[in-house]
Amino acid sequence: MKRSGDSEREKRRKRRRLIQELGDQKIPFLGPGDQGFQQLWESSYSGLVVRRSCSLPTELHGRVQTALLTLRQRGCLLRDLVRVRDRDVLTAVSRALLGQPGTTYRYLDTRLFAIPWHSEDQEGGGAGVAGTVGVDGQSCCDADLRAACKALWELNHFFSSDVGERKEGDAFTQYRKDADTEAKLSEDDDKGSRQSDASKNTEGGDSESKQSEEGDTESKHSEEWDIESRHSDEGCSESKQEADLETESKHSDEGELEVRQSKLGVTGSNPHSEGKRTGSNPASGRSPEAEGAMLGCQEKPVSELKQSLSSYHIQDEEEEEEEQQSGQGCSAPPQAPCPGPAPFNVTLLNYMDPSAISQLKEEPYYGMGKMAVGWHHDENLVTRSPVAVYSYSCHDNKGVSPEESSGEKGCWRIGLKVAWDIHTPGLTLPLQSGDCYYMRDDLNRSHQHCVLTGDVPRFSSTHRVAECSTGTLAYIEARCREALSYLRVEADGGAHSLLSLLPSTFQHCEEIHNEVEFEWLRQYWFQGQRYTRFCSWWSSPMERLETDWRHMELMTKLFLAVVEDEESAEEGRREMAETLLSALTDRQQHRQTWRDR
């Protein structure tokens, strides 16, 4: 296995080779209004499936959108401090994790502790399931928060059942079918608006929005950008204020919340007709000349355009596998592909108001626009498991609604590209409020995606099959019992002694000791404790883990006493001393890292 330093140098080398081959050119990308869009989607992005807003139950929209506004209003969405390239940065988006009780999700050296969603099966606990009611019989959340969490559990249940029903090859067909259905519903609701909409589309389609925005102001492929970083570039934007983790800017969502509660979340339809634009694509930022050159290339089959840098891609997969096996401080066994229906066990909620961000980086390789989240793979997931995303755009502080934003260019969009490939065109897809999309099969691993900002604030609920074999409360409690089984507590005076003095046993116990301290306790007290004021579920479990940790500290002292005992056999003492020195050195380095953070 390569050392991490060698791996980073290799990535930088490959990045330079890709940038050198790319030169000053922008890689082409296609949107729904571009020729060849359907062929590109079906040939290179077939794992992407989109469900338009109109294809989901209206009642579900209402409950989910009310829940998201409730969580925002209560201050539950917070920015995380994460590690990106050996430095701590605040995420541009505010987040919260919901999921199965006792589940955590780890990304960018940060562990998130799930606020439990409240399904009927979990309210009082069940066989093998941690409940959402505390030992005193009180719920961990108040009624409003419970209702919000339960609504997102309902969405999760819908996604888990629906994502497996999408047939192979029907991605674009389903997208067009849903778009046609939405257009028909809009037409039935207001027939008189069709003529005005048609006239807008035939008058040049907002010629100002079609002007190229690339210019010469874009810095060409900055060295700061790793073209294939497996982490999102969370440091791509800066807040207007130096935000404390405990201080979140408050937006007035009360009026919007009341509207959602009264109207049950009726979502607007697509405000423009897709596929009818002429001239340059307003979402692409390309000049008409660039459009013509690109469309000339599209006359060839996409399979000929897709000249993947296969050697780079293979190396990338090997490096990524090595990084995953290294576990980022907490190793996990290789996972089998996710079988059957997707058992989504967590959802990572995101919220961002573009007007609150002073600077957003431009997407550097395709010219897609400003990014909320840079190119990345979603990490820490079960192999080949799908990802399901619900997108909700809401009113901004000035009262501007998603429907009033400036057409497709004002929409939030997702961008996709084939990993380690500068020849296959990228893909962008606008998201209307209430739209959903699935990344299925191997799409998350073989491709990367980014989030391109729109004009209004946006929530997303990203449902995942988190690889949590080492990330549940049940797991770490079992590890604690395993280590403490070697500690004897005398019944009379409460004296403690060790049941085994084997260096291998001690080394195993110290590994558990470190895991409890650095993967759980310090992660929780560093950022996870912020959620205690909303939900008390984790308070008692973390107190128990701290008690177990103190007992492990005692075990270390007892082992040290044996090493210092002059009556012990010299050979055995030396081996035990070497084991102890290695464990304490490792622990001291980790503690220094956390002190620095």
Phi, psi and omega in degrees: 000136180290149172287155184299323179298317177297320180297317180295320179296321178295320178297317179296322179297313180294322179298317179298321179295318179295315181295322178296318178293324181287325181064219180268006182281152169265141176286134180292154173216157184238144172242179185303333181272002184264145175296136180089359182299313182297316181296318179296315180301311185290329184271325188240348183225036186294342178285354179269125176233133181245135172246118181289159185306322185292345183270359176257151179301134181301321181296323179294317175306313184299314182292318183293315183291324174297320179297316181297318178294324177297314180296322178292315181299323181280356179079024183280345182264117188232152176280143181258147171264116187237165179261120175232116181051052174065024173221151180271130177224150174277137176294146178288332181260154174266143190222161169206149179250129172241150179174194177303138179306133178085008182262144174235164178222129186248127175212142176049049178062022179233130178258125175261139182253120190290131163288124186291135171279149192256088172268166181300324183291338187256351185302319179246007184084161180210190180296113180074008182239128177289135181276172179253015176249132183286177182294337179272007179083359180266147178289153180285344181229161175281176188297318181296318180290322177299317180296321179295315180296322180292324178297321179287331172295322177297318176297319179299318179297319178298312180299316183301324180279325189276326189296329180279349182273349178287124183282155178299136175082001183260012186302303183290322179301316179295321179298314180292322180298315180294323180295318178295320178298317180295320179296321180294319179297317179296321180295319179293325182291322184212086183295329183294337183283347185294320183293318180294321178296320181295321181294324179295322183286338182261000180263023177105352173064046177060074187300330181297323182288349182269353182292144181294137180248006182292303180057203179248010184276343182284124175292134188276106169052064181302145178296343178293338186264116172275114186300339180228039175297132180279358175251152172288145179279084184291342181269021186282355181217158181236141179283158176293338178236157172283097190279127169283148179301331183271353185242107179253135177297132184264129177250149183279092180258003185298315180297318178297321179297318179296323178296317181295320181293326183276328184259358180056034168068044175289122184264150180283154178272171181302121185284355179220157179273129184273153173080009183245006184278152176239167182078204181284155181285122182297337181271348189269335182070026181250147177286161177303324179295318179294323178300315182297318179296319182292317181293332174298320176296326184291348176294336174281154175301144180300329180299329177283329179291331187278079178262076187295145173279079191299324181295322177295317184297318179297316179297321180298316180297321179295316181294318181296320179296320178298318180296321180293322180291330177294338170074002180051044177096357182209089188292148179225145180291153177303144185254141174285155177305150183285115183270157171063201179301147184284112178276071181303124183251349176215159165228132176262113180274139178231144175219137176210136173248107184302330182291344180270000182251125185283333184211125175239135181285145174284145173295124195271342190256331182246341186074038184283339182128194183279143186250138169273321177226130183285180182299133182194163163260141169291131187251171176062041179246156173297138185306131178062015176283150181280167172233134178240134186231131173253128183246130181225114175262135186233179179296145174269185183297336181270003179085009179284128181269163178302325182292337182269356180289164193282074171061206184298325182290337177274354180282153164290145181223156168253144175244142178229149175212156176282131183297138178056046182212117180254008182254326178286127179301149174282175182226135173236146182222119178288145181242114171281159181300127181096352176291152178230155172214152179244137168252110188248174176056231184259016187300318183295330182272319185276342181237168171236157179223158176224168178242124183256130190287150172253199185268340186239164178299153183217139168255151166221144175242108188255107186269132190222156170260084184293137175281097188240033177298333176243021186233023177245158177299320180300321180296308186289330176293323176295322177296320178297315179299324179296314181291317185284352176292345178266007179250123179261133175248116181293138185291327187284294185256003181075019178291153182243147176208162181267139179273346179214139178246014179293131179304323180295322178293317180296318179299319178297316180295323180290329175296318176295319177307311180295320181297317179297317184287312191266332180267344184235295186299307183292325175297318182291311182289339179288311183221331186295332182293344179302331186276357181298328182288347175258325188212126185265010188303319186276351187299306182294315178302320181289329174295320177294320178296324179293322176297316178298321179298320178297322177294324177291325173300320178296320178299321178297319179295320178296320179293322178296322179297323178294317180298325182276355181286117182295340183275353179287154178298136187298317182297316179294321180296321181296315180296318178294322180295320179295320178296316181294317181299317180297317181294315182290325177296315179298317181294319180297321179294317179295320180294324178294320178301316180290327175297319179295321179295000000 
